């Protein structure tokens, strides 16, 4: 999930409150107006797409290209060992960052390895955005792939197709549209679904493990993400609408040799996967799901975010009403209210009918792991949940790719045969 800057809605709410003050309204009325404005601001913040700012300070880069070190401002993310991505230059540059070399608690700085710089001039950068997307695009994986285009009711959806050795194109080849895509011989394909505020690059971490099993994969863009949205009218459905594009991806897989699919979802991508597996026209073809830091219950996530932002309970409740009730559509810009009950898989646990691997670190700062544990406890017949505790949000692979790959491979071997 990403943070957005203050929106016009928040500014308007502030002006309304000031106007009320000038008109001599009572304290109760002022509190009510201010609460409504604050709820409107956060409701819009939840559904309006945006990208997190570059908050990490890049202090210095030293060494040669084959042995570079980077010195950064230290925070809860940059202090965790593992392999990460660092976007810089407003997303035009990307560096692959390795383990911590040294931490200075007095200056609150950290030195880390630089494993590669696929794009941009890292030495000239001064700020960056920390990310779990170690691979910025399909080319950097070093595996055969094709650029394809899927088409849904919202228009064209770019996707990467990884044939896992089954296709005929050379690594890095590009194919426009669906024609020319290798069909392969695998009966099961994987659909990789990124999270809120992310891109299809988020799912690339799963591709090497899938390639080792000979499972073709589609890493897809979907409605409202930065590769698809047009203008400023896009609104996230939090999974309540995006699943329609997963159905299109499954259509494509079935048309090119697949007999069934495994859905991989990160964060909100997990919520999308749940909806595709329960509501989609292709739900009978979903054989299993692998979900990383998934949203199992939006009420829990939004309550957690309200507390993190010090929202009073009445404001938090009003925020939930605004994204789920018809009366607030002019405020949120949503075409239809969101059905949060339909996306609550604790309440719907009995309806789950496919095996699920839940990978969810207990220190997840955005999406608490409690609902994942609850679902695993009540559906032990279908849900597998290994232990992770130091990865934060959707970065379990980054902290320990060996464990992540082993857990995924064991799960798939058990359920795909």
C-alpha positions in Angstrom: 0.0 0.0 0.0 1.2 3.5 -0.7 0.7 7.0 0.8 -0.8 9.8 -1.1 -0.3 13.6 -0.7 -3.1 15.8 0.7 -5.9 15.8 -1.8 -8.2 18.5 -2.9 -10.9 16.9 -0.8 -8.9 17.4 2.4 -8.2 21.0 1.4 -11.9 21.7 0.7 -12.8 20.1 4.1 -10.4 22.5 5.8 -12.0 25.5 4.0 -15.5 24.4 5.0 -14.5 24.1 8.6 -13.0 27.6 8.5 -16.1 29.0 6.9 -18.2 27.4 9.6 -16.0 29.0 12.2 -16.5 32.4 10.6 -20.2 31.9 10.6 -20.2 31.4 14.3 -21.2 27.8 14.4 -21.3 26.0 17.7 -18.5 23.7 18.9 -20.5 20.5 18.2 -21.2 21.6 14.6 -17.5 22.5 14.0 -16.4 19.1 15.3 -18.9 17.4 13.1 -17.8 19.3 10.0 -14.1 18.7 10.8 -14.8 15.0 11.3 -16.6 14.7 8.0 -13.8 16.5 6.2 -11.2 14.3 7.7 -13.2 11.1 6.9 -13.6 12.3 3.3 -9.9 12.9 3.0 -9.0 9.4 4.3 -11.8 7.7 2.2 -10.3 9.3 -0.9 -6.8 8.4 0.2 -7.8 4.8 0.4 -9.3 4.5 -3.1 -7.3 7.1 -5.2 -4.2 5.5 -6.7 -0.9 7.1 -5.9 2.8 6.3 -5.4 4.8 6.6 -2.3 7.3 9.5 -2.3 11.1 9.0 -2.3 11.7 9.2 1.4 15.1 7.4 1.7 18.0 9.8 1.8 20.9 8.7 -0.4 24.0 10.1 1.3 26.9 8.7 -0.7 27.8 5.9 -3.1 31.4 4.7 -3.1 33.4 1.9 -4.7 33.7 0.6 -8.2 30.8 -0.7 -10.3 31.7 -4.3 -9.4 31.8 -3.5 -5.7 29.7 -0.5 -4.9 28.4 0.5 -1.4 25.5 2.9 -0.7 25.1 5.0 2.4 21.5 5.7 3.3 19.3 7.2 6.0 18.4 4.4 8.4 14.8 3.4 9.1 12.8 0.3 9.8 13.0 -0.8 6.2 16.6 0.0 5.3 17.9 -1.7 8.4 16.5 -5.2 7.6 19.0 -7.5 5.8 18.0 -9.0 2.5 17.8 -8.1 -1.2 15.7 -5.1 -2.2 15.0 -2.6 -4.9 15.6 1.2 -4.7 13.8 3.4 -7.1 15.3 6.8 -7.7 15.1 9.8 -10.1 11.3 9.8 -9.9 11.1 6.1 -10.9 13.5 6.4 -13.9 16.4 4.7 -12.0 16.5 1.4 -10.1 19.2 -0.2 -8.0 19.4 -3.7 -6.5 20.5 -3.4 -2.9 22.0 -6.2 -0.8 22.8 -6.8 2.9 23.7 -4.3 5.6 27.4 -3.7 5.9 27.5 -1.2 8.8 25.0 0.8 10.9 25.8 4.0 12.8 23.1 4.5 15.5 24.4 8.0 16.3 24.0 9.4 12.8 21.1 7.1 12.0 22.8 6.0 8.7 23.3 2.5 7.2 25.7 1.2 4.6 24.6 -1.6 2.3 25.9 -3.5 -0.7 24.9 -2.5 -4.2 24.3 -5.7 -6.2 23.4 -4.0 -9.5 22.1 -0.8 -11.1 19.8 -1.9 -14.0 18.8 1.7 -14.8 19.9 5.3 -14.1 22.9 7.0 -12.4 22.8 6.0 -8.8 25.8 8.2 -7.9 23.8 11.3 -8.9 20.7 10.4 -6.9 19.9 12.0 -3.6 16.6 10.4 -2.6 15.0 7.0 -3.3 12.0 4.8 -2.6 12.6 1.4 -0.9 10.7 -1.5 -2.5 10.4 -5.2 -2.4 10.6 -5.3 -6.3 14.2 -6.5 -6.6 13.7 -7.0 -10.3 12.4 -3.8 -12.0 11.2 -5.5 -15.1 11.2 -8.8 -16.9 14.5 -8.2 -18.7 16.5 -8.2 -15.5 15.4 -11.7 -14.6 17.5 -13.2 -17.4 14.7 -15.7 -18.3 12.8 -16.1 -21.6 9.8 -13.8 -21.7 7.4 -12.0 -24.1 5.6 -8.7 -23.8 1.9 -9.4 -24.5 -1.3 -7.4 -24.3 -4.5 -8.6 -22.7 -7.8 -6.8 -23.3 -10.5 -6.3 -20.7 -13.6 -4.0 -20.5 -11.3 -1.1 -19.4 -9.0 -1.5 -22.4 -5.5 -2.9 -22.9 -3.6 -4.5 -20.0 0.1 -5.0 -20.5 1.5 -8.3 -19.2 4.7 -10.3 -19.2 4.5 -14.0 -20.3 7.2 -16.4 -19.0 7.0 -19.7 -20.9 9.4 -21.4 -18.4 11.5 -22.9 -21.3 8.4 -24.0 -23.2 8.3 -21.1 -25.6 10.5 -20.6 -28.7 11.4 -16.9 -28.3 14.9 -15.8 -27.1 15.3 -14.2 -23.7 14.1 -10.6 -23.8 12.1 -10.9 -27.0 9.0 -8.8 -27.4 5.7 -9.8 -28.9 2.8 -7.4 -29.4 -0.6 -8.9 -28.6 -1.4 -12.5 -27.9 -0.2 -13.9 -31.2 3.1 -15.8 -31.3 3.0 -16.7 -27.6 4.5 -20.1 -26.9 1.8 -22.4 -25.6 4.2 -24.7 -23.7 3.3 -28.1 -22.4 2.4 -27.3 -18.8 -1.2 -27.9 -17.8 -1.0 -25.4 -14.9 -0.1 -21.7 -15.3 0.5 -19.0 -12.7 -1.2 -15.6 -12.7 0.9 -13.0 -10.7 -1.2 -10.2 -9.2 0.6 -7.2 -7.6 -0.6 -5.1 -4.7 -2.1 -1.6 -4.3 0.2 1.1 -5.5 2.6 -1.5 -7.1 3.3 -2.7 -10.6 3.5 -6.1 -12.2 7.3 -6.1 -11.3 6.2 -7.0 -7.8 5.4 -10.6 -8.9 8.7 -11.2 -10.7 10.2 -12.6 -7.4 8.1 -15.7 -7.9 9.1 -16.4 -11.5 12.5 -18.3 -10.9 10.7 -20.8 -8.5 7.9 -21.3 -11.1 10.5 -21.7 -13.9 12.2 -24.5 -11.9 8.9 -26.4 -11.9 8.2 -25.7 -15.6 5.1 -23.6 -14.8 4.4 -20.7 -17.2 3.5 -17.4 -15.6 1.7 -14.2 -16.5 2.6 -11.1 -14.6 -0.3 -8.7 -15.2 -1.3 -5.1 -15.0 -4.9 -4.4 -14.0 -7.3 -1.6 -13.9 -6.3 1.6 -12.0 -2.6 0.7 -11.7 -0.1 3.1 -13.1 0.3 1.3 -16.4 -3.4 1.3 -17.1 -5.2 4.3 -15.6 -5.9 7.4 -17.6 -6.4 10.8 -16.1 -7.3 11.4 -12.4 -10.6 9.5 -12.3 -9.2 6.1 -11.4 -10.4 4.5 -8.2 -9.2 1.3 -6.6 -11.9 -1.3 -5.9 -9.6 -2.9 -3.3 -10.2 -6.2 -5.1 -14.0 -5.7 -5.6 -13.5 -4.8 -9.2 -9.9 -5.7 -10.2 -10.7 -9.5 -10.2 -12.4 -9.0 -13.6 -9.0 -8.5 -15.1 -7.7 -11.7 -13.5 -10.5 -13.5 -15.3 -9.2 -12.0 -18.6 -5.7 -13.3 -17.7 -7.1 -16.8 -17.0 -9.0 -16.7 -20.3 -5.7 -16.1 -22.1 -3.9 -18.9 -20.2 -6.7 -21.4 -21.1 -6.6 -20.3 -24.7 -2.9 -21.0 -24.9 -2.7 -24.5 -23.4 -3.4 -24.2 -19.7 -6.0 -26.5 -18.1 -5.9 -24.7 -14.7 -4.1 -21.9 -12.9 -2.5 -21.0 -9.6 -3.2 -17.4 -8.4 -0.3 -15.5 -6.8 -1.3 -12.3 -5.0 0.7 -9.8 -3.0 -1.1 -7.5 -0.5 -4.3 -6.2 -2.2 -3.4 -8.7 -4.9 -4.4 -11.3 -2.3 -7.8 -9.7 -2.0 -8.1 -9.7 -5.8 -7.2 -13.4 -5.9 -9.8 -14.3 -3.4 -12.5 -12.6 -5.5 -11.4 -14.2 -8.7 -11.4 -17.6 -7.1 -14.9 -17.1 -5.7 -16.7 -14.9 -8.2 -15.0 -15.2 -11.5 -16.4 -17.0 -14.5 -13.2 -19.0 -14.5 -13.2 -19.9 -10.8 -13.5 -23.6 -11.5 -10.0 -23.4 -13.1 -8.3 -22.0 -10.0 -6.5 -24.9 -8.6 -4.6 -23.2 -5.7 -3.5 -19.8 -4.4 -0.2 -18.5 -3.0 -0.8 -15.2 -1.2 1.9 -13.0 0.3 1.0 -10.4 2.9 -2.6 -10.7 1.7 -5.6 -8.6 2.7 -7.9 -11.3 4.2 -10.2 -8.8 5.9 -10.3 -5.1 4.8 -12.1 -4.0 8.0 -9.0 -5.2 10.0 -6.6 -3.4 7.6 -8.5 -0.1 7.6 -8.9 -0.2 11.3 -5.2 -0.7 11.7 -4.5 2.2 9.3 -6.9 4.4 11.2 -5.1 3.8 14.4 -1.7 4.4 12.7 -3.0 7.8 11.6 -4.6 8.6 15.0 -8.1 8.7 13.6 -10.8 8.9 16.3 -13.2 5.9 16.2 -16.2 7.9 14.9 -14.0 9.3 12.0 -12.8 5.8 11.2 -16.3 4.5 11.1 -17.5 7.3 8.9 -14.5 6.6 6.5 -15.6 3.0 6.1 -19.2 4.2 5.5 -18.0 6.6 2.8 -16.3 3.8 0.7 -19.1 1.3 1.2 -22.3 3.4 1.0 -24.0 4.9 -2.1 -24.5 8.3 -0.5 -20.8 9.0 -0.5 -20.1 8.3 -4.2 -19.8 12.0 -5.1 -17.2 12.3 -2.3 -15.1 9.3 -3.1 -15.6 9.2 -6.9 -16.3 5.5 -6.8 -18.7 4.2 -9.5 -20.2 1.7 -7.1 -19.7 1.3 -3.3 -17.3 -1.3 -2.2 -18.7 -4.5 -0.6 -16.3 -5.0 2.3 -18.3 -7.9 3.7 -17.8 -9.8 0.5 -14.0 -9.3 0.9 -14.0 -10.6 4.6 -12.6 -14.1 4.4 -12.8 -14.7 8.1 -16.6 -14.5 7.8 -16.5 -16.4 4.5 -14.0 -19.0 5.6 -16.5 -21.8 5.1 -16.8 -20.9 1.4 -13.1 -21.3 0.8 -12.7 -24.3 -1.6 -9.1 -24.3 -2.9 -5.8 -24.9 -1.2 -4.1 -21.7 0.0 -0.5 -20.9 1.0 -0.4 -17.9 3.3 3.0 -16.2 3.5 2.6 -13.4 6.1 5.2 -11.9 8.4 4.1 -11.2 11.9 5.8 -7.7 11.8 3.8 -6.6 8.8 3.3 -2.8 9.3 0.6 -2.3 6.7 -1.5 -5.4 6.7 -1.7 -7.1 10.1 -1.1 -10.9 10.0 -3.9 -11.6 12.5 -6.6 -12.4 9.9 -4.3 -14.6 8.0 -3.6 -16.6 11.2 -7.4 -16.7 11.9 -8.1 -18.1 8.5 -5.3 -20.6 8.8 -6.7 -21.8 12.1 -10.3 -22.3 11.0 -9.4 -23.8 7.6 -6.5 -26.1 8.5 -7.8 -28.5 5.8 -7.0 -26.1 3.1 -4.7 -23.4 4.4 -0.9 -23.7 4.9 0.8 -20.9 6.8 4.6 -21.1 7.5 6.2 -18.8 10.1 7.7 -15.5 9.1 8.5 -12.7 11.6 11.1 -10.1 10.3 10.1 -9.3 6.8 7.6 -6.4 7.2 5.1 -6.0 4.4 5.3 -8.4 1.4 9.1 -8.7 1.7 9.4 -12.3 2.9 11.2 -13.3 -0.3 13.6 -10.3 0.1 14.6 -11.3 3.6 14.9 -15.1 2.9 14.4 -16.1 -0.7 15.5 -19.7 0.1 12.7 -20.2 2.6 10.2 -18.4 0.4 11.1 -20.6 -2.6 11.1 -23.8 -0.5 7.7 -23.0 1.0 6.2 -22.3 -2.4 7.8 -25.3 -4.1 6.7 -27.7 -1.4 3.1 -26.3 -1.5 2.9 -26.5 -5.3 4.4 -30.0 -5.3 1.9 -31.2 -2.8 -1.2 -29.8 -4.6 -0.2 -30.0 -8.2 1.4 -33.4 -8.1 
